[in-house]
Amino acid sequence: MELDKIETIQGDLKFKSYFCPHCRKFLMKGGVRRLKMTCPHCHKFIDADENELLSMDNFAGELG
């Protein structure tokens, strides 16, 4: 029964990928409205709402 719950959580399409607005590296998958944390990659503090946490699709054009 526990295995069914784990597969459901991992396969949930409602989860979004969130990236650091400073170094643009992957932070986590989930559903947040506001995020306050330190990036584990660049160690800068992040205090952003969902719209400020850019996805790879939003900034892929900026990197090219």
N, C-alpha and C positions, 0 to 999 in steps of 0.2 A: 504494500500500500504506500509506503514512503517513497518508493521508486517512482510511482505514478505522479506524486506531487512534485518531485524534483524535475521530471521530464516536462511537466506543464510549465513550471517556472522558467526553465531554460528555453523553452520554445515559444514563450509569450511574445507576440508581435507588437504589443503595446509598449514594450521597453524601447527606449531611444539610446543612442550612443552619445555620450557627452565627452567633450574635449576641452583641455585647458585653453583659455583665451590668451595666455601668455606664450607657452611653448607649443601649443596645438597638439600635444600628445594625448592619447586616450586616457580618460579618467575612469569611466565606469559605464555600465548600462543600467537603465532604470527609468523611473518617472519622477522627476523632481520639479518643484515650482521655484525653489530658491536653494542655492548651494553655498555653504560657507565651509571652506576647507583649505588646506595647504596642498598644493600639487605635489605628488610624490616624485615627480621628475625634475621640475625646476625649483621647487621649494618656495614658490611665491604664493601669497594668500589669494584665494579666489572668493569673492563675494559677489555673486551674480544670480540673476534670475534665469529662467529657462531660455528666454530669447537671447541672452548674452552668451550662453554656452554654445558655441558654434559647432556644427557638425562638419564632417569631412566634406560633404557636398557643398556647404556654404562657403568654405574658404579654399577649395581646391583650385579655383581660378586665380586666387591671389598668389599661390605658390608658383604657378607656371609662368 
